[in-house]
Amino acid sequence: DLELHLQRCQQLSATVLTDHQDLSNTELKTITNSTAPQQYRIRAKLRTYKPQKLHQSVKLHCSKCNSLQEVPDRDDFDLILRGSASTAPNPELHSTSWYESVTWTTEDQKQREITIHFVKHDEMLQHPEDTLLMIEGGTLKEIWKLSKRFKCIIPVRSTEDDLELLDLSAPFLLQGNVKYYGCKQCSTPKPLKNLSSLAAEQHPSWEPTEIAQVLGIELLQYVFIMKFTLVDETGALNAYLFDH
């Protein structure tokens, strides 16, 4: 049984699955000496692939400036949140015409002040699953708990006269377990009060693309990238996979 299994694995590894079944096989040397774009069918071995770990294949891409960047890890986000928590919420910015604010002090040793601003629709609070909220002073753990119950979360901090987004190294929006980032180079952040125009819509959908647009954020897209090195008797060819 083991021998049959090994034979089957060898057969699978030698199988070429591709489009253009009507084309004959082309040697890699011919392809590297040809001008693009062309359509070819090849039969080759996989020599190497990068990255070695699948999660490293996911990057953030800006369609405007065509830049690629690594997805920030949890520690980076946590550090930014802790830095913003050192600034106490400004009570003068609480409970405006378009959001309602609630503040409390944590019971831990640091006794942090946390403020949540619930965006209203028709001067009313929406159901949690339809609610966009802005949070000041929250930790990563607290934000994840809120994201399980509320539709959208925007981490913010207080200035003297307005609420503002955190550094764009942090996600400007969280929806469920998805973090949305903006391009530092192409974004021109606008005042958060611009969200009130979305709240005034008949059925606010709180779509990330709409939120990004009114906040002047160039939304970064998650992309999947891999590099394969293919070889045959005539040469080697690097193949790149790039997909949203």
PARO-944964 format. One record per atom (N, C-alpha, C): residue in three letters; z, x, y. Coordinates in steps of 0.001 Angstrom, whole numbers, padded with zeros to 6 digits, always signed. Layout:
residues N
ALAZXY/...
//
This chain:
residues 244
ASP+000000+000823-001206/ASP+000000+000000+000000/ASP+000000+000863+001264/LEU+000784+001931+001221/LEU+000863+002817+002379/LEU-000493+003469+002650/GLU-001168+003886+001543/GLU-002473+004539+001700/GLU-003498+003573+002299/LEU-003477+002329+001839/LEU-004387+001320+002383/LEU-004115+001081+003868/HIS-002835+001059+004196/HIS-002448+000843+005593/HIS-002966+001975+006481/LEU-002838+003226+006004/LEU-003309+004375+006770/LEU-004827+004342+006940/GLN-005534+003937+005872/GLN-006989+003834+005969/GLN-007393+002794+007008/ARG-006650+001692+007001/ARG-006943+000625+007968/ARG-006714+001113+009398/CYS-005646+001868+009622/CYS-005352+002413+010948/CYS-006459+003361+011403/GLN-006962+004174+010469/GLN-008039+005113+010801/GLN-009323+004355+011170/GLN-009592+003255+010456/GLN-010769+002457+010776/GLN-010653+001841+012166/LEU-009453+001330+012495/LEU-009233+000719+013810/LEU-009386+001743+014924/SER-008879+002952+014706/SER-008929+003975+015744/SER-010353+004451+016006/ALA-011250+004242+015025/ALA-012636+004679+015186/ALA-013535+003567+015703/THR-012975+002369+015885/THR-013770+001227+016323/THR-014003+001285+017834/VAL-015232+001042+018268/VAL-015546+001003+019695/VAL-015683-000459+020106/LEU-014824-000896+020988/LEU-014883-002258+021503/LEU-015364-002177+022946/THR-016538-002687+023227/THR-017097-002545+024567/THR-018139-003635+024809/ASP-018498-003782+026095/ASP-019650-004623+026430/ASP-020921-003833+026131/HIS-022054-004434+026477/HIS-023350-003775+026326/HIS-023628-003397+024868/GLN-023370-004331+023952/GLN-023637-004069+022534/GLN-025126-003851+022277/ASP-025984-004291+023218/ASP-027426-004129+023054/ASP-027883-002717+023414/LEU-026992-001927+024035/LEU-027361-000570+024430/LEU-027065+000416+023306/SER-027857+001476+023232/SER-027568+002540+022274/SER-026515+003474+022867/ASN-025870+004246+022020/ASN-024830+005157+022498/ASN-025424+006268+023357/THR-024695+006614+024415/THR-025117+007687+025307/THR-024096+008813+025251/GLU-024576+010056+025209/GLU-023672+011195+025192/GLU-023002+011352+026556/LEU-021767+011856+026537/LEU-021013+012015+027782/LEU-021688+012998+028738/LYS-022327+014020+028200/LYS-023010+014999+029045/LYS-024104+014323+029881/THR-024807+013382+029269/THR-025864+012652+029974/THR-025275+011824+031114/ILE-024136+011204+030843/ILE-023490+010350+031846/ILE-023032+011177+033047/THR-022410+012346+032778/THR-021896+013168+033885/THR-023029+013743+034732/ASN-024229+013835+034166/ASN-025378+014358+034923/ASN-026202+013247+035575/SER-025750+012008+035437/SER-026488+010867+035999/SER-025842+010405+037301/THR-026635+009689+038092/THR-026104+009119+039340/THR-025555+007726+039063/ALA-024462+007387+039734/ALA-023840+006063+039580/ALA-024507+005091+040548/PRO-024465+003777+040325/PRO-023848+003144+039140/PRO-024869+002941+038015/GLN-024394+003053+036784/GLN-025217+002810+035604/GLN-024352+002090+034578/GLN-025009+001492+033589/GLN-024285+000887+032479/GLN-024569+001679+031211/TYR-023474+002052+030537/TYR-023624+002840+029324/TYR-022745+002282+028219/ARG-023130+002614+027013/ARG-022262+002378+025863/ARG-021975+003746+025255/ILE-020712+004056+025040/ILE-020361+005383+024539/ILE-019566+005273+023246/ARG-019556+006367+022511/ARG-018688+006499+021356/ARG-017947+007821+021549/ALA-016649+007740+021815/ALA-015899+008943+022167/ALA-014469+008838+021654/LYS-013792+009970+021690/LYS-012376+010010+021336/LYS-011540+010060+022599/LEU-010337+009517+022498/LEU-009398+009583+023621/LEU-008580+010865+023481/ARG-008768+011781+024454/ARG-008030+013043+024390/ARG-006643+012881+025014/THR-006591+012367+026226/THR-005301+012172+026923/THR-005355+010902+027752/TYR-004182+010432+028128/TYR-004107+009326+029087/TYR-002888+009541+029979/LYS-002991+009093+031206/LYS-001897+009200+032172/LYS-001770+007879+032907/PRO-000580+007481+033306/PRO+000707+008112+032991/PRO+001129+007829+031547/GLN+002081+008595+031069/GLN+002536+008450+029688/GLN+003392+007199+029502/LYS+004128+006828+030550/LYS+004990+005639+030466/LYS+004329+004485+031204/LEU+004300+003339+030552/LEU+003544+002195+031058/LEU+004006+001751+032449/HIS+005327+001750+032681/HIS+005826+001244+033975/HIS+005351+002114+035137/GLN+005006+003384+034864/GLN+004532+004277+035912/GLN+003098+003954+036336/SER+002442+003087+035589/SER+001066+002700+035920/SER+001015+001694+037062/VAL+002120+001050+037364/VAL+002139+000025+038407/VAL+002382+000682+039759/LYS+001463+000448+040708/LYS+001567+000999+042059/LYS+001426-000135+043067/LEU+001617+000200+044337/LEU+001398-000749+045424/LEU+000159-000317+046203/HIS-000744-001254+046438/HIS-002030-000950+047071/HIS-002219-001768+048336/CYS-002673-001100+049402/CYS-003014-001798+050643/CYS-004526-001937+050711/SER-005009-003160+050757/SER-006456-003391+050767/SER-007065-003051+052125/LYS-006210-002932+053163/LYS-006724-002646+054509/LYS-006991-001155+054697/CYS-005984-000308+054391/CYS-006171+001143+054565/CYS-006454+001842+053241/ASN-006459+001069+052158/ASN-006775+001563+050810/ASN-005776+002603+050297/SER-004562+002574+050820/SER-003553+003536+050378/SER-002862+003044+049109/LEU-002337+003991+048348/LEU-001568+003707+047139/LEU-000192+004323+047287/GLN+000831+003641+046839/GLN+002165+004224+046880/GLN+002976+003780+045668/GLU+004011+004542+045391/GLU+004890+004216+044280/GLU+005704+002970+044605/VAL+006050+002210+043598/VAL+006946+001065+043791/VAL+008364+001611+043961/PRO+009029+001325+045099/PRO+010398+001828+045295/PRO+011322+001343+044181/ASP+012285+002156+043819/ASP+013210+001731+042768/ASP+014413+000991+043360/ARG+015236+000483+042484/ARG+016393-000327+042898/ARG+017330+000455+043812/ASP+017510+001747+043531/ASP+018437+002555+044330/ASP+017985+002666+045782/ASP+016661+002781+045999/ASP+016134+002859+047367/ASP+016466+001585+048137/PHE+016235+000446+047508/PHE+016500-000850+048127/PHE+017996-000996+048408/ASP+018811-000630+047447/ASP+020263-000741+047583/ASP+020763+000098+048757/LEU+020182+001290+048915/LEU+020586+002187+049998/LEU+020267+001580+051363/ILE+019081+000977+051482/ILE+018687+000329+052740/ILE+019600-000850+053045/LEU+019935-001630+052011/LEU+020835-002776+052202/LEU+022214-002323+052668/ARG+022725-001257+052056/ARG+024045-000751+052436/ARG+024036-000239+053876/GLY+022919+000375+054257/GLY+022808+000868+055633/GLY+022790-000269+056645/SER+022071-001345+056319/SER+022002-002483+057245/SER+023320-003248+057298/ALA+024109-003187+056205/ALA+025389-003897+056147/ALA+026433-003275+057079/SER+026164-002045+057531/SER+027115-001398+058444/SER+027086-002031+059833/THR+026015-002778+060128/THR+025926-003506+061405/THR+026413-004935+061189/ALA+027442-005314+061903/ALA+028013-006660+061736/ALA+027038-007714+062254/PRO+026959-008882+061588/PRO+026097-009962+062072/PRO+026457-010374+063495/ASN+025467-010648+064306/ASN+025674-011066+065693/ASN+025873-012577+065740/PRO+027105-013055+066046/PRO+027363-014510+066026/PRO+026544-015298+067036/GLU+026035-014628+068068/GLU+025222-015323+069073/GLU+023870-015765+068512/LEU+023508-015206+067368/LEU+022218-015545+066770/LEU+022352-016594+065668/HIS+023542-017148+065501/HIS+023783-018089+064411/HIS+023388-019512+064787/SER+022886-020248+063786/SER+022581-021675+063882/SER+021743-022033+065110/THR+020448-021823+064981/THR+019506-022187+066042/THR+018843-023521+065673/SER+017795-023859+066418/SER+017105-025127+066161/SER+016376-025133+064821/TRP+016056-023937+064294/TRP+015240-023902+063075/TRP+015962-023309+061865/TYR+017184-022835+062015/TYR+017970-022414+060851/TYR+019455-022665+061076/GLU+020155-022825+059954/GLU+021609-023061+059977/GLU+022302-021866+059321/SER+023350-021374+059946/SER+023982-020132+059496/SER+025374-020362+058921/VAL+025691-019582+057895/VAL+027017-019607+057273/VAL+027473-018160+057108/THR+028710-017857+057522/THR+029247-016493+057416/THR+030551-016510+056640/TRP+030758-015500+055817/TRP+032048-015331+055159/TRP+032330-013852+054976/THR+033579-013529+054707/THR+034005-012142+054499/THR+034310-011939+053026/THR+033799-010850+052468/THR+034033-010584+051051/THR+035496-010224+050817/GLU+035930-010400+049584/GLU+037332-010144+049251/GLU+037554-008739+048700/ASP+036495-007918+048686/ASP+036689-006550+048198/ASP+037342-005680+049273/GLN+037527-004402+048983/GLN+038229-003506+049903/GLN+037504-003343+051235/LYS+036184-003312+051196/LYS+035432-003100+052437/LYS+035403-004329+053330/GLN+035669-005492+052741/GLN+035652-006756+053489/GLN+034396-006885+054356/ARG+033256-006877+053680/ARG+031982-007012+054383/ARG+031792-008430+054904/GLU+031073-008530+056015/GLU+030675-009836+056526/GLU+029258-010127+056048/ILE+029089-011273+055419/ILE+027762-011697+054956/ILE+027386-012977+055691/THR+026171-013002+056192/THR+025676-014214+056846/THR+024368-014644+056189/ILE+024293-015921+055870/ILE+023050-016490+055349/ILE+022537-017521+056353/HIS+021259-017372+056698/HIS+020595-018302+057623/HIS+019632-019160+056809/PHE+019927-020438+056664/PHE+019095-021362+055885/PHE+018050-021984+056814/VAL+016769-021739+056532/VAL+015706-022290+057369/VAL+015589-023793+057116/LYS+015549-024562+058208/LYS+015523-026027+058109/LYS+014093-026573+058196/HIS+013934-027784+057695/HIS+012671-028513+057792/HIS+013000-029898+058335/ASP+012365-030258+059463/ASP+012685-031525+060137/ASP+014184-031633+060430/GLU+014749-030506+060869/GLU+016172-030414+061228/GLU+017103-030683+060043/MET+016562-030632+058839/MET+017369-030860+057641/MET+017249-029651+056715/LEU+018309-029416+055935/LEU+018238-028389+054900/LEU+017443-028934+053723/GLN+016650-028071+053093/GLN+015862-028483+051934/GLN+016656-028263+050649/HIS+016113-028758+049539/HIS+016721-028477+048242/HIS+016655-026973+048002/PRO+017641-026390+047304/PRO+017657-024931+047092/PRO+016338-024376+046562/GLU+015712-025089+045614/GLU+014466-024580+045015/GLU+013297-024583+045999/ASP+013469-025220+047171/ASP+012429-025253+048206/ASP+012838-024478+049458/THR+013988-023817+049411/THR+014573-023227+050614/THR+014235-021759+050802/LEU+013870-021430+052058/LEU+013770-020031+052473/LEU+015055-019691+053219/LEU+015672-018578+052840/LEU+016867-018150+053571/LEU+016733-016689+053976/MET+017453-016337+055044/MET+017532-014953+055520/MET+018971-014498+055339/ILE+019151-013281+054840/ILE+020500-012815+054544/ILE+020796-011500+055259/GLU+022012-011430+055823/GLU+022507-010198+056454/GLU+023729-009708+055688/GLY+023767-008422+055420/GLY+024968-007821+054847/GLY+025136-007982+053350/GLY+024156-008533+052666/GLY+024269-008750+051219/GLY+023931-007502+050426/THR+024542-007361+049261/THR+024206-006265+048356/THR+023051-006697+047462/LEU+022521-005738+046718/LEU+021423-006031+045799/LEU+021845-007069+044767/LYS+023055-006926+044249/LYS+023561-007850+043235/LYS+023670-009276+043790/GLU+024150-009388+045035/GLU+024296-010711+045651/GLU+022939-011353+045926/ILE+021985-010532+046341/ILE+020646-011048+046620/ILE+019971-011539+045341/TRP+020155-010806+044227/TRP+019560-011246+042960/TRP+020158-012571+042505/LYS+021462-012747+042731/LYS+022095-014026+042363/LYS+021492-015173+043163/LEU+021300-014953+044459/LEU+020725-015989+045317/LEU+019276-016281+044946/SER+018540-015237+044527/SER+017123-015421+044214/SER+016908-016300+042985/LYS+017923-016421+042162/LYS+017825-017279+040985/LYS+017935-018749+041346/ARG+018496-019005+042532/ARG+018725-020400+042916/ARG+017810-020865+044052/PHE+017536-019974+044997/PHE+016742-020356+046162/PHE+015317-019812+046050/LYS+014374-020490+046695/LYS+012958-020143+046512/LYS+012610-018770+047067/CYS+012978-018501+048322/CYS+012598-017246+048972/CYS+013778-016655+049723/ILE+013839-015322+049739/ILE+014902-014623+050461/ILE+014287-013509+051297/ILE+014683-013453+052565/ILE+014245-012374+053439/ILE+015485-011615+053911/PRO+015637-010343+053538/PRO+016767-009552+054039/PRO+016534-009202+055516/VAL+017537-009421+056351/VAL+017409-009170+057792/VAL+018639-008452+058327/ARG+018561-008062+059593/ARG+019731-007530+060296/ARG+019709-008055+061731/SER+020852-007982+062395/SER+020970-008461+063767/SER+020657-007357+064769/THR+020016-007748+065860/THR+019952-006881+067037/THR+020742-007600+068129/GLU+020632-007144+069367/GLU+021370-007802+070457/GLU+020830-009190+070746/ASP+019516-009377+070531/ASP+018944-010666+070931/ASP+018068-011336+069875/ASP+018011-010760+068671/ASP+017161-011393+067652/ASP+017508-010875+066261/LEU+017025-011598+065260/LEU+017070-011098+063885/LEU+015791-010309+063635/GLU+015865-009268+062814/GLU+014665-008501+062509/GLU+014632-008103+061042/LEU+013432-007790+060570/LEU+013256-007315+059200/LEU+013880-005934+059042/LEU+014220-005590+057812/LEU+014686-004246+057515/LEU+013499-003288+057518/ASP+013786-002016+057330/ASP+012736-001012+057163/ASP+011769-001476+056073/LEU+010469-001286+056294/LEU+009467-001759+055331/LEU+009445-000955+054037/SER+010342+000035+053902/SER+010535+000668+052599/SER+011197-000327+051644/ALA+011879-001311+052224/ALA+012509-002382+051438/ALA+011544-003550+051348/PRO+011685-004395+050330/PRO+010848-005598+050276/PRO+011196-006516+051449/PHE+010176-007079+052089/PHE+010444-007990+053200/PHE+010696-009406+052692/LEU+010410-009637+051394/LEU+010552-010970+050814/LEU+010826-010851+049322/LEU+011728-011696+048832/LEU+011982-011780+047392/LEU+011792-013218+046955/GLN+011045-013389+045874/GLN+010796-014729+045332/GLN+010984-014656+043826/GLY+012054-015254+043335/GLY+012381-015117+041924/GLY+012704-013661+041637/ASN+012037-013090+040648/ASN+012278-011672+040340/ASN+011168-010773+040880/VAL+010340-011308+041797/VAL+009247-010524+042379/VAL+009631-010070+043785/LYS+009431-008762+044041/LYS+009687-008208+045370/LYS+008346-007979+046073/TYR+008231-008426+047307/TYR+007006-008273+048079/TYR+007207-007224+049167/TYR+006237-006291+049263/TYR+006322-005184+050206/TYR+005194-005268+051232/GLY+005437-004653+052391/GLY+004417-004570+053424/GLY+004008-003130+053658/CYS+002765-002944+054112/CYS+002256-001603+054402/CYS+002837-001113+055730/LYS+003505+000035+055697/LYS+004097+000584+056920/LYS+003022+000920+057952/GLN+001886+001376+057477/GLN+000832+001838+058374/GLN+000093+000683+059040/CYS-000138-000394+058308/CYS-000994-001473+058809/CYS-000224-002686+059338/SER+001090-002736+059090/SER+001876-003902+059536/SER+002329-003733+060981/THR+002369-004848+061690/THR+002942-004901+063035/THR+003933-006062+063041/PRO+005189-005799+062605/PRO+006154-006896+062442/PRO+006342-007735+063713/LYS+006304-009048+063502/LYS+006484-010014+064590/LYS+007870-010650+064480/PRO+008335-011326+065531/PRO+009674-011945+065501/PRO+009819-012941+064351/LEU+011011-012981+063787/LEU+011275-013893+062667/LEU+011181-015362+063072/LYS+011296-015642+064362/LYS+011191-017043+064804/LYS+009804-017618+064525/ASN+008816-016748+064232/ASN+007488-017235+063859/ASN+007520-018043+062564/LEU+008581-017850+061775/LEU+008726-018632+060537/LEU+008903-020121+060828/SER+009367-020431+062036/SER+009603-021842+062381/SER+008312-022650+062354/SER+007164-021987+062574/SER+005879-022702+062517/SER+005570-023148+061092/LEU+005956-022319+060100/LEU+005766-022715+058694/LEU+006753-023813+058314/ALA+007978-023708+058832/ALA+009000-024721+058524/ALA+008615-026084+059077/ALA+007786-026086+060132/ALA+007393-027351+060772/ALA+006249-028042+060027/GLU+005652-027361+059044/GLU+004572-027989+058285/GLU+005099-029167+057466/GLN+004209-030082+057118/GLN+004628-031293+056408/GLN+005319-030969+055086/HIS+004756-030031+054336/HIS+005362-029596+053068/HIS+005363-028064+053029/PRO+006387-027445+053603/PRO+006413-025975+053619/PRO+006361-025410+052193/SER+005354-024568+051937/SER+005200-024027+050588/SER+005854-022661+050446/TRP+006081-022001+051583/TRP+006666-020656+051587/TRP+005902-019709+050678/GLU+004576-019721+050815/GLU+003745-018789+050059/GLU+003865-017393+050672/PRO+004018-016357+049841/PRO+004170-014991+050365/PRO+003059-014568+051325/THR+001801-014979+051039/THR+000689-014587+051920/THR+000841-015212+053303/GLU+001300-016478+053354/GLU+001503-017153+054632/GLU+002669-016540+055398/ILE+003761-016260+054684/ILE+004929-015648+055317/ILE+004554-014285+055886/ALA+003817-013495+055098/ALA+003389-012169+055558/ALA+002537-012291+056814/GLN+001655-013265+056838/GLN+000741-013419+057969/GLN+001480-013737+059267/VAL+002406-014698+059223/VAL+003107-015073+060461/VAL+004089-013988+060909/LEU+004501-013125+059980/LEU+005425-012036+060332/LEU+004700-010727+060655/GLY+003355-010767+060655/GLY+002591-009573+061004/GLY+002648-008490+059948/ILE+002817-008895+058699/ILE+002939-007945+057595/ILE+001632-007873+056806/GLU+001134-006660+056592/GLU-000014-006461+055708/GLU+000542-006340+054291/LEU+000314-007371+053508/LEU+000928-007482+052187/LEU+000354-006452+051214/LEU+001236-005717+050550/LEU+000813-004781+049510/LEU+000681-005531+048189/GLN-000327-005175+047415/GLN-000547-005818+046125/GLN-000152-004874+044999/TYR+000428-005442+043960/TYR+000723-004653+042771/TYR-000578-004399+042021/VAL-000827-003146+041680/VAL-002025-002809+040917/VAL-001635-001988+039689/PHE-002521-002024+038701/PHE-002305-001308+037449/PHE-003355-000204+037370/ILE-002898+001041+037264/ILE-003807+002183+037274/ILE-003538+003086+036079/MET-004605+003481+035392/MET-004485+004471+034327/MET-005703+005387+034345/LYS-005510+006613+033866/LYS-006599+007584+033741/LYS-006724+007988+032276/PHE-007944+007880+031754/PHE-008217+008266+030372/PHE-009202+009439+030372/THR-008962+010421+029541/THR-009938+011491+029343/THR-010587+011285+027983/LEU-011897+011040+028002/LEU-012674+010756+026795/LEU-013534+011966+026450/VAL-013671+012255+025175/VAL-014465+013418+024760/VAL-015400+013063+023598/ASP-016558+013734+023577/ASP-017416+013740+022407/ASP-017929+015171+022213/GLU-018938+015377+021379/GLU-019410+016733+021080/GLU-020059+017400+022287/THR-020447+016588+023300/THR-021216+017154+024422/THR-020395+017402+025674/GLY-019207+016855+025758/GLY-018420+017059+026973/GLY-017270+016087+027102/ALA-016694+016057+028309/ALA-015537+015196+028590/ALA-015815+014335+029811/LEU-015134+013178+029864/LEU-015338+012244+030966/LEU-014000+011598+031311/ASN-013673+011584+032600/ASN-012469+010889+033053/ASN-012826+009437+033386/ALA-012065+008515+032832/ALA-012277+007084+033097/ALA-011015+006527+033743/TYR-011203+005736+034798/TYR-010068+005192+035544/TYR-010053+003672+035429/LEU-008879+003154+035158/LEU-008686+001712+035103/LEU-007888+001300+036328/PHE-008419+000352+037097/PHE-007756-000117+038322/PHE-007905-001630+038372/ASP-006783-002341+038340/ASP-006866-003800+038335/ASP-005619-004384+038986/HIS-005793-005527+039635/HIS-004657-006196+040264/HIS-003877-006968+039222/
//
